[in-house]
Amino acid sequence: MSSPGVGTMDQSEVERFIRDKPAGVLALVDGDKPYAVPVEHHFDGKTLHFIISPREGRKIKCIRNNPSGCYVIYESRRERVGSPIPCRSVIMEGRLTLQGSSLKMDVERVGNWKCPPAMFASCNAG
């Protein structure tokens, strides 16, 4: 499922990361503009299931007009102070399907990134 992207997480690390981090940002297409929303998910190994409001709003309209989506789960060094791995991310692309008040993404592509600790050794960003 996972392609190496620019990262170094192996398949099991990627799957564990997706399962351990229950929230991310879902990016959609709204006409000629991007639209991104924070959502929670459940991953069954192939498909992402999202927790969404059943209310017909911008998110639902975007999906009806263009079912392509990109989902980003990340962890920053501010969340993992003192960790040997300062930051990680997984980016998934796929097709979104609405089923009543349920939203799912059949994952077609997965990329990941695990930051080498030395990369931030001299970074003093507050």
HELIX and SHEET records of a PDB file:
HELIX    1   1 GLN A   11  ASP A   20  1                                  10    
HELIX    2   2 ARG A   58  ASN A   65  1                                   8    
HELIX    3   3 PRO A  117  PHE A  120  5                                   4    
SHEET    1   A 7 ALA A  23  ASP A  30  0                                        
SHEET    2   A 7 LYS A  33  PHE A  43 -1                                        
SHEET    3   A 7 THR A  47  ILE A  51 -1                                        
SHEET    4   A 7 SER A 102  LYS A 114 -1                                        
SHEET    5   A 7 ARG A  88  GLN A  99 -1                                        
SHEET    6   A 7 SER A  68  GLU A  75 -1                                        
SHEET    7   A 7 ALA A  23  ASP A  30 -1                                        
END                                                                             
